[in-house]
């Protein structure tokens, strides 16, 4: 085998192993856009039944929107309470029960988002989006940033992949300079010393 053939074979093997590295990382990292976690809403089938009961409720934008604050939850509870008899009479009992469950789920979600873990998860999601946006174009397709889906602790960050342009120390330094809300787990390979 000539020297050129050896180099070609090594390059092919390196690409395979790098593709494998990225494939495995993508299997264990939440690589979807983080963005805002959607807020709880009352299902359309429930709202359709409510709308048939009252024009006041039909036109209530808070009832038909995202239940993303304690004030909105209080408003919905109040308006449902004011129309309780009318709703119970006109709605299917199962649908009315589903309405009460939806309100409780929204309350629980808001409580969680305001908890220490909820705030940390939100900070992690914001940081991951920021980090993804500032990765240099040259390595954007070879770096994976997100939460480790295999970890039982939901508050974590995993960053990995490969680069021939930056050393592992440079890659770690680059991401640490972005001030992550928690210490990330780094899984890099590089050809640069």
C-alpha positions, 0 to 999 in steps of 0.5 A: 500500500502506498503512502497516499493510499494509507493517508486516504484510508486513514482519512476515511476511517477518521471520517467514519469514526467522527460520523459515529461520534456525532451519531452517538452524541446525537442519540444522547443529546437533546439536540432540538431547539430549546426555545421556550417550553410551551405553556399549558393551554386548555384543549380546544375540545374543552373550549368548544364546549365552553364556547357553546355555554356562554358568549362571555366565556367565548370571548375571554382571551385569557381562557383561550390563551396560554396559562402562563402566570398565576394571575391568568390562572386566578382569572380562569378560576374566577370566571369558571367559578362565576359560570360553574352552574351554567357550565356543569349543566351544559357540558359533558361531565367528563369534559368539565372534569378535564377542564378542572384537570387542565387548570390544575396542570397549569398551576403545577407547571407555573409552580415548577417553572418558578422553582429552583430547578425550573429556573435552572432548566430555563437558564440552561435552555437559554444558554444552549440556544446562545451557545449554538448560535455563536459556534464558529461556522467552520465547526458548527456541523461537527459540534453537538450542544444540548442536554444529556438525555441519558442522564437522570438529572434533567439539569445538565449540559453535554457538549461534544464532537470534533474539530481539526481547527481547535484543540480540546482545551481551546474548545472547552475554553471557548464554551466556558467563556460563554458562562454556562449556568452549570459545568458542562460535560465535554466529549471532544476529539480533535486532531490538533494538539 
